[in-house]
Amino acid sequence: MLDKVDLSKKLPKATYKARLPYLHDRLYDLQKACWEAGIASVILFEGWDAAGKGTSINLLTQRIDPRGFKLYGIQAPRTYETHLPWLWRFWVKLPNYGEMAIFDRSWYGRVGVERVERLTPEEDWRRGYRDIANFERALADDGCVIIKFFLHISKKEQLRRFTKLQKDPLESWRVQPEDWEHHRKYDQYLIAYEEMLERTDTEWGPWTIVEATDRRWARAKVFETIIRRLEEALQQRSLPLPEPPPAVLQFRETGDYASDLWASPALLTELAAQVAEE
């Protein structure tokens, strides 16, 4: 699965800069619409170390209403949490109706790092697939929108990023010995991640694999996926969508407006100007 992902995808800087204002504004409008409609959403980020999860989340949260979302960076369970059902610590972080919960890492650690590093008995992490499917199905049945990202980079690209970070005195702290250990086990993690993606990609909680070699491409794909999923959630409830700029409307008649828009620099320039005027 992951070995067939085209990691060479890139987005020109000019196109990205022209597109970004619309993405920010559109997401803000949809966040507000979902708040008013009482539609909760869970957005989670998984993927390789140094793949850009943190920077994508940082950009994502810059322009949305801070009153309407909570961000959770997931670490190893605390001692008292190990004496409770393993999903308990995620249940208590779920959003209220109308809110967003954004997870930097998530319950998928059960079938990822806990599996590869042998932190959890095999019987338990194998049962984790069923637990996760049931957990996410319960959320979806209650009306929650589940958006899951896996940021994918090659082993070579991960090494390049680790090396670059370590050479920077202000950034070297971000690469810890355990990160190098995970890098050495890249192939083992690859097997675990592919099984994770295959067994937990569901109708109610589909995975979006993000080609993350080019950061602009990765960030744009994250934004567009969230926007599309929130629009679909509103439409499924027969609720009105916030009106997008006219430049987008004319492309929706032809199908995938997002893909068409990427390919039209003239329309991107027009769209950026419209957003700036509003």
C-alpha positions in Angstrom: 0.0 0.0 0.0 2.4 2.7 1.2 5.1 1.6 -1.3 2.8 2.6 -4.1 2.2 6.1 -2.9 3.7 8.8 -5.2 6.0 10.7 -2.8 7.2 13.0 -5.5 4.1 15.2 -5.6 4.7 18.9 -5.2 2.8 22.1 -5.2 4.4 25.3 -6.7 5.0 28.0 -4.1 3.0 30.6 -6.1 0.0 28.3 -6.3 0.2 27.5 -2.7 0.4 31.1 -1.6 -2.6 32.0 -3.8 -4.7 29.1 -2.5 -3.9 29.4 1.2 -6.1 32.4 2.0 -9.2 30.7 0.5 -8.4 27.5 2.5 -8.1 29.4 5.7 -11.3 31.4 5.2 -13.3 28.4 3.9 -12.3 26.3 6.9 -13.3 29.1 9.3 -16.7 29.4 7.7 -17.3 25.7 7.9 -16.1 25.5 11.5 -18.7 28.2 12.3 -21.4 26.4 10.4 -20.7 23.1 12.1 -20.8 24.8 15.5 -24.2 26.2 14.8 -25.4 22.9 13.5 -24.0 20.9 16.5 -21.8 18.8 14.3 -18.7 17.5 16.2 -15.5 16.5 14.4 -12.4 14.5 15.3 -9.3 15.2 13.3 -6.3 13.0 13.9 -2.8 13.0 12.6 -0.6 9.9 12.4 2.5 9.2 10.4 6.3 9.1 10.5 8.4 11.1 12.9 9.4 14.4 11.1 6.7 14.0 8.5 5.2 17.3 9.4 2.3 16.5 11.7 3.1 19.4 14.1 3.6 22.0 11.4 0.4 21.0 9.6 -1.5 21.3 12.9 0.0 24.6 13.6 -1.1 26.0 10.2 -4.5 24.4 10.6 -5.2 26.1 13.9 -4.0 29.6 13.1 -7.2 30.9 11.6 -10.0 28.9 13.2 -11.9 30.0 16.2 -9.9 28.9 19.3 -13.2 28.6 21.3 -14.4 25.9 19.0 -11.6 23.3 19.1 -9.2 21.5 21.5 -5.8 20.2 20.6 -4.3 17.1 22.2 -0.7 15.9 21.9 -0.9 12.2 22.8 2.0 10.7 24.8 2.4 7.4 26.6 -0.4 6.7 29.1 0.2 7.9 32.7 0.4 5.3 35.5 -3.2 5.7 36.6 -4.4 5.5 33.0 -2.9 2.0 32.7 -5.4 0.8 35.3 -8.4 1.8 33.2 -9.7 0.5 29.9 -7.2 1.6 27.3 -9.6 3.8 25.3 -10.8 5.7 28.4 -8.2 8.4 28.1 -9.4 9.2 24.6 -13.1 9.0 25.4 -12.7 11.9 27.9 -11.1 14.0 25.2 -13.9 13.8 22.7 -15.5 17.0 21.5 -18.8 18.4 22.5 -21.4 18.8 19.8 -20.3 21.5 17.4 -16.6 21.4 18.5 -13.5 20.0 16.9 -10.9 17.8 18.7 -7.5 17.7 17.0 -5.2 14.8 17.9 -1.4 14.9 17.3 -1.1 11.1 17.5 -4.0 9.1 18.8 -5.4 5.8 19.8 -3.6 4.3 16.8 -0.4 4.1 18.9 -1.9 0.9 20.2 -1.3 -0.8 16.9 1.7 1.2 15.9 4.4 2.1 18.4 3.1 -0.2 21.2 3.2 -3.1 18.7 6.6 -2.5 17.2 8.3 -1.6 20.5 6.5 -4.5 22.3 5.0 -2.2 24.9 1.7 -4.1 24.7 1.1 -7.9 24.6 0.3 -9.2 21.1 -3.1 -10.4 22.2 -4.0 -6.8 23.3 -2.8 -4.9 20.3 -4.4 -7.4 17.9 -7.7 -6.8 19.8 -7.0 -3.1 19.4 -8.2 -3.2 15.7 -11.7 -4.3 16.8 -11.7 -1.9 19.7 -10.8 1.0 17.4 -13.4 0.1 14.8 -16.1 -0.1 17.4 -15.0 3.2 19.0 -15.0 5.1 15.8 -18.3 3.5 14.7 -20.0 4.7 17.9 -18.7 8.2 17.3 -19.9 8.2 13.7 -23.3 6.8 14.7 -23.7 9.8 17.0 -23.0 12.2 14.2 -19.3 12.9 14.7 -17.2 13.5 11.6 -14.0 11.4 11.7 -11.1 12.7 9.6 -7.8 10.6 9.8 -4.5 11.6 8.2 -1.4 9.5 7.7 1.6 11.6 6.7 3.9 9.5 4.7 7.6 10.1 3.8 10.4 7.7 2.8 13.1 6.4 5.0 15.6 8.4 3.1 13.6 11.6 3.5 13.2 11.0 7.2 17.0 10.6 7.6 17.5 13.9 5.7 15.1 15.7 8.0 16.6 14.2 11.2 20.1 15.2 10.1 19.0 18.7 9.2 17.3 19.2 12.5 20.3 17.9 14.5 22.6 20.4 12.8 20.4 23.3 13.9 21.2 24.3 17.6 17.6 25.7 18.0 15.9 22.6 16.6 18.2 19.7 17.6 16.1 19.0 20.7 13.3 17.8 18.5 15.3 14.7 17.6 15.5 12.3 20.5 17.4 9.0 20.8 14.0 7.2 20.5 13.4 8.9 17.2 16.6 7.4 15.8 15.6 4.0 17.2 12.3 4.3 15.3 14.2 5.3 12.2 16.3 2.1 12.4 13.0 0.1 12.7 11.5 1.9 9.7 10.7 -1.4 7.9 9.0 -2.8 11.0 6.9 0.3 11.4 6.1 0.1 7.7 4.5 -3.3 8.2 2.6 -2.2 11.2 1.3 0.9 9.5 0.2 -0.9 6.4 -1.8 -3.4 8.5 -3.2 -0.5 10.5 -4.3 1.4 7.4 -5.8 -1.7 5.8 -7.7 -2.9 8.9 -9.1 0.4 10.1 -10.0 2.1 6.8 -13.8 2.1 7.1 -16.8 3.8 5.6 -17.3 5.9 8.7 -13.6 6.6 9.4 -11.6 6.5 6.1 -7.9 7.2 6.0 -6.3 9.9 3.9 -2.7 9.2 3.1 -0.8 12.5 2.7 2.2 12.5 0.4 4.4 14.6 2.8 7.7 15.0 1.0 6.7 18.4 -0.2 5.3 20.4 2.8 3.1 22.7 0.7 1.4 19.7 -1.0 0.9 18.0 2.4 -0.6 21.1 4.1 -2.9 21.9 1.1 -4.2 18.3 1.0 -4.9 18.4 4.7 -6.9 21.6 4.4 -8.8 20.4 1.3 -9.7 17.0 2.9 -11.1 18.6 6.0 -13.1 21.2 4.0 -14.6 18.5 1.8 -15.5 16.3 4.7 -17.2 19.1 6.7 -19.1 20.2 3.5 -20.3 16.6 3.1 -21.4 16.4 6.7 -23.5 19.6 6.3 -25.0 18.4 3.1 -25.9 15.0 4.5 -28.0 16.9 7.1 -29.6 19.0 4.4 -28.0 22.1 5.9 -26.9 25.1 3.9 -23.2 25.5 3.1 -21.4 28.8 3.6 -21.2 30.4 0.3 -17.8 30.1 -1.3 -16.2 32.8 -3.6 -17.7 32.9 -7.1 -14.4 31.6 -8.6 -15.0 28.3 -6.9 -18.7 28.0 -7.7 -18.0 28.0 -11.5 -15.7 25.0 -11.1 -18.1 23.0 -9.0 -20.3 22.5 -12.0 -17.5 20.5 -13.7 -16.8 18.0 -10.9 -13.8 18.2 -8.7 -13.4 21.9 -8.2 -10.4 21.6 -6.0 -8.3 19.6 -8.6 -9.4 22.0 -11.4 -8.6 25.0 -9.3 -5.0 23.8 -8.6 -4.5 23.6 -12.4 -5.6 27.2 -13.1 -3.1 29.9 -12.0 -5.3 32.6 -13.4 -8.3 31.5 -11.3 -6.1 31.2 -8.3 -5.0 34.8 -8.7 -8.6 35.9 -9.1 -9.6 33.9 -6.0 -6.9 35.4 -3.9 -8.0 38.9 -4.9 -11.6 38.1 -4.0 -10.7 36.8 -0.6 -8.5 39.8 0.1 -11.4 42.1 -0.7 -13.9 40.4 1.7 
